[in-house]
Amino acid sequence: MTHRFPIGARVSVSSSFPPGHVRTPFFVRGKTGIVTEVAGEFPNPEELAYGRDGLPARTLFRVTFLQQDLWPDYAGGAGDTTVVDIFEHWLQEADASEGAAGKGERAHV
C-alpha cells in the first residue's frame, strides 16, 4: 500500500490549535521529525470522540523527533529521541531548513 509519507520522510507537525478532542500532543506541534514506521489505517479518533464513525480511515505514522528539537533546554545526548504516533492529517512535508535533521543531523531510526 502506498502512503503519503514513506519511511525516512522528514515531516512537520501542524502547529494549529483547534478546539475539541485533539489527539496530537502539544509539544510536537510545529516540530519536525522523521517517519520511522507506518502503523496502519485507523478511524479518525478526533471524529470518534464525537460519536461519529471516524471514516474515512486515516494513516497513522510513527514519527521520531530529536529531543533537542522538542525541548530547547534539553541537556541529554544529542542523539536522544522521542517517538510519537501522529495521524496523517496533522503532517506535511518538512522544509529542508526545519529541525536538526535539516541541519545535516538525523534522528537515530
Backbone bond lengths (Angstrom), bond angles and torsions (degrees), N, CA, C in turn:
res aa  C-N    CA-C-N  psi(-1)  N-CA   C-N-CA  omega(-1)  CA-C   N-CA-C  phi
1 M - - - 1.442 - - 1.533 108.99 -
2 T 1.311 117.40 136.28 1.460 122.54 178.27 1.522 109.12 -87.85
3 H 1.320 115.22 136.92 1.462 120.43 179.58 1.517 109.32 -118.55
4 R 1.284 116.64 159.65 1.454 122.13 -178.90 1.521 111.90 -58.50
5 F 1.324 117.13 -38.24 1.462 121.93 -179.30 1.520 109.69 -122.70
6 P 1.316 117.90 124.61 1.467 119.69 176.86 1.530 110.53 -78.94
7 I 1.312 116.54 161.38 1.461 120.53 173.93 1.528 107.73 -59.45
8 G 1.306 115.75 134.54 1.462 121.76 -177.16 1.518 113.70 96.41
9 A 1.326 117.68 -8.94 1.470 120.82 179.92 1.517 110.77 -69.72
10 R 1.330 115.76 141.33 1.463 121.27 173.39 1.514 107.42 -87.41
11 V 1.319 116.83 126.33 1.461 122.14 -177.78 1.516 110.51 -129.78
12 S 1.328 114.45 152.52 1.461 121.15 173.41 1.513 108.27 -113.63
13 V 1.309 115.69 143.01 1.456 121.88 178.86 1.522 108.20 -89.96
14 S 1.316 116.67 136.59 1.458 121.01 178.00 1.529 109.67 -54.49
15 S 1.310 116.04 143.24 1.465 119.87 179.21 1.524 111.51 -100.49
16 S 1.324 117.30 17.25 1.462 120.48 -179.34 1.530 111.06 -73.31
17 F 1.306 114.65 158.58 1.459 121.62 -179.12 1.530 109.36 -131.81
18 P 1.348 116.54 65.26 1.464 119.07 -178.45 1.526 111.10 -70.42
19 P 1.331 116.10 152.58 1.465 118.73 175.91 1.521 110.00 -73.32
20 G 1.299 116.28 160.93 1.455 119.99 174.19 1.509 113.84 108.19
21 H 1.314 114.98 -161.40 1.462 123.11 -175.53 1.525 110.27 -87.46
22 V 1.298 117.01 78.50 1.459 122.99 -178.01 1.524 108.88 -86.41
23 R 1.340 116.15 137.12 1.455 120.74 -175.60 1.526 112.97 -109.84
24 T 1.321 116.90 20.60 1.463 120.77 178.21 1.523 108.12 -114.53
25 P 1.339 117.42 121.62 1.462 120.04 -176.06 1.526 113.41 -59.17
26 F 1.304 114.98 141.23 1.461 122.66 179.69 1.530 111.36 -55.26
27 F 1.336 117.70 -41.43 1.464 121.04 -171.41 1.524 114.56 -70.52
28 V 1.343 118.64 -10.67 1.474 119.74 176.68 1.526 112.42 -105.30
29 R 1.305 118.60 -7.96 1.470 120.55 -178.80 1.528 109.84 -64.55
30 G 1.329 114.35 130.08 1.451 120.59 -178.77 1.523 113.42 83.58
31 K 1.321 117.89 -0.80 1.468 121.98 -177.19 1.528 110.80 -98.09
32 T 1.333 115.19 164.14 1.460 122.53 -178.07 1.519 110.10 -116.85
33 G 1.333 115.33 137.56 1.451 121.14 178.38 1.517 110.87 -145.41
34 I 1.331 115.31 -170.99 1.456 123.25 -177.53 1.532 109.06 -118.97
35 V 1.336 117.26 130.88 1.457 121.04 174.99 1.530 107.71 -69.22
36 T 1.333 116.32 122.44 1.458 120.71 -179.08 1.521 113.16 -111.57
37 E 1.332 116.82 -14.60 1.458 119.80 -179.90 1.523 109.52 -163.87
38 V 1.318 115.74 149.36 1.455 122.15 170.04 1.522 105.78 -103.14
39 A 1.330 116.37 113.49 1.462 121.12 -174.61 1.527 112.49 -79.58
40 G 1.326 117.58 -23.35 1.459 120.79 178.92 1.510 111.72 133.12
41 E 1.322 114.52 -171.78 1.467 122.85 -179.69 1.528 107.89 -106.71
42 F 1.332 115.72 132.30 1.455 120.77 -177.47 1.515 109.87 -142.78
43 P 1.338 117.25 153.94 1.463 119.14 172.74 1.531 109.61 -58.23
44 N 1.314 115.95 146.03 1.465 121.62 -178.82 1.539 109.42 -67.85
45 P 1.336 118.21 113.15 1.469 120.29 -176.59 1.525 113.21 -66.74
46 E 1.324 117.67 -22.81 1.460 120.35 178.22 1.528 110.23 -69.62
47 E 1.323 117.31 -29.31 1.462 122.23 175.55 1.531 110.70 -83.12
48 L 1.328 116.50 -39.34 1.466 120.55 178.85 1.530 111.21 -58.96
49 A 1.328 116.75 -33.30 1.463 121.25 -178.70 1.527 112.06 -61.01
50 Y 1.331 116.68 -21.58 1.464 121.16 179.96 1.529 112.11 -103.63
51 G 1.333 116.47 13.53 1.450 120.57 177.33 1.517 114.23 81.25
52 R 1.329 117.05 8.92 1.460 120.48 176.86 1.522 109.38 -84.41
53 D 1.337 116.89 173.54 1.464 120.26 -175.85 1.528 114.11 -79.42
54 G 1.337 118.45 -12.02 1.461 121.38 177.77 1.514 114.01 74.97
55 L 1.313 116.66 11.52 1.461 120.50 -178.24 1.523 111.33 -99.75
56 P 1.292 117.94 148.25 1.456 126.92 5.68 1.537 111.00 -72.91
57 A 1.333 114.51 154.09 1.464 119.97 177.63 1.519 109.43 -61.99
58 R 1.317 116.00 151.91 1.469 122.59 179.46 1.517 109.46 -117.46
59 T 1.319 115.96 150.42 1.458 120.47 176.65 1.521 109.42 -79.38
60 L 1.327 115.11 134.35 1.459 122.08 177.34 1.527 108.40 -104.54
61 F 1.329 116.23 124.53 1.457 122.54 -179.18 1.516 110.04 -109.88
62 R 1.328 116.94 146.24 1.465 122.18 169.22 1.521 105.80 -96.10
63 V 1.316 115.30 123.37 1.464 121.44 -176.00 1.525 108.51 -119.65
64 T 1.337 115.56 129.84 1.461 121.69 179.65 1.520 109.45 -100.62
65 F 1.325 115.48 130.59 1.463 122.77 179.61 1.517 109.39 -118.41
66 L 1.314 117.24 141.93 1.459 120.39 169.99 1.522 107.69 -69.70
67 Q 1.319 116.91 134.05 1.472 121.23 178.69 1.526 111.26 -54.95
68 Q 1.329 116.21 -40.96 1.471 119.64 -177.36 1.524 111.54 -64.72
69 D 1.339 118.27 -22.59 1.464 120.71 175.91 1.527 111.81 -79.54
70 L 1.322 117.06 -26.54 1.464 121.18 -179.65 1.514 113.19 -86.50
71 W 1.322 116.81 -35.78 1.454 122.59 -173.13 1.530 108.67 -126.63
72 P 1.317 119.62 104.01 1.473 121.95 -175.57 1.526 115.06 -55.40
73 D 1.319 118.26 -30.49 1.465 121.45 -178.01 1.532 112.51 -98.03
74 Y 1.319 117.27 16.90 1.456 120.46 -177.13 1.524 110.01 -63.28
75 A 1.339 116.39 126.29 1.465 121.28 -175.16 1.528 112.77 -107.03
76 G 1.323 117.45 5.39 1.459 120.58 -179.53 1.520 111.41 -80.76
77 G 1.321 115.27 -166.00 1.450 121.82 -178.21 1.517 113.20 -64.31
78 A 1.318 116.63 146.84 1.458 122.38 -177.99 1.525 111.94 -63.58
79 G 1.324 118.38 -23.85 1.453 121.58 -179.43 1.515 114.89 -96.95
80 D 1.337 117.93 4.33 1.464 121.51 -179.73 1.530 109.67 -66.73
81 T 1.340 116.09 139.57 1.461 120.52 -175.66 1.518 112.50 -132.19
82 T 1.329 114.00 165.25 1.458 124.09 171.74 1.519 106.94 -129.61
83 V 1.332 117.42 137.18 1.460 121.98 178.22 1.525 108.55 -110.23
84 V 1.337 115.98 130.70 1.463 121.69 -177.92 1.532 108.73 -129.99
85 D 1.327 117.24 136.40 1.461 122.32 173.54 1.526 108.23 -83.21
86 I 1.352 115.93 125.44 1.462 120.82 -176.10 1.524 109.31 -137.18
87 F 1.330 116.39 131.04 1.455 120.83 177.85 1.521 111.21 -73.49
88 E 1.336 115.42 149.58 1.455 123.09 -172.49 1.522 114.05 -56.33
89 H 1.318 119.20 -33.03 1.465 119.62 -176.64 1.531 112.47 -70.44
90 W 1.329 117.71 -7.60 1.457 121.94 175.10 1.526 112.41 -96.84
91 L 1.311 118.02 -2.14 1.462 121.46 -172.89 1.526 112.39 -115.05
92 Q 1.321 115.08 149.46 1.451 122.45 170.05 1.518 108.64 -142.40
93 E 1.320 116.17 160.23 1.458 120.59 178.37 1.525 108.88 -60.70
94 A 1.328 117.23 135.12 1.463 122.30 -176.58 1.520 111.15 -80.69
95 D 1.290 114.97 145.57 1.450 122.52 171.30 1.526 107.72 -70.74
96 A 1.309 118.18 143.88 1.476 122.45 -176.14 1.519 113.16 -59.28
97 S 1.318 118.94 -21.54 1.465 120.73 -176.98 1.524 113.18 -92.67
98 E 1.326 118.76 -1.96 1.462 121.70 -175.70 1.517 113.31 -84.79
99 G 1.331 116.76 137.84 1.460 122.77 172.64 1.518 113.62 67.18
100 A 1.314 115.86 170.17 1.461 121.79 -179.16 1.515 111.34 -61.52
101 A 1.341 116.57 -32.71 1.460 119.22 -179.43 1.526 109.97 -64.17
102 G 1.311 118.76 -24.37 1.458 121.59 177.46 1.508 112.57 -82.51
103 K 1.311 117.49 -6.34 1.469 121.96 -179.86 1.515 111.19 -105.09
104 G 1.318 115.96 23.98 1.461 119.54 178.09 1.524 113.68 91.38
105 E 1.333 118.08 -3.39 1.456 121.14 176.74 1.520 107.57 -102.30
106 R 1.302 116.34 159.79 1.452 120.54 178.82 1.514 109.76 -142.67
107 A 1.302 115.12 140.22 1.462 119.91 175.92 1.515 108.60 -59.51
108 H 1.317 117.18 143.95 1.462 121.17 176.96 1.516 107.81 -72.70
109 V 1.307 116.75 120.43 1.468 120.28 -178.72 1.503 110.20 -125.24
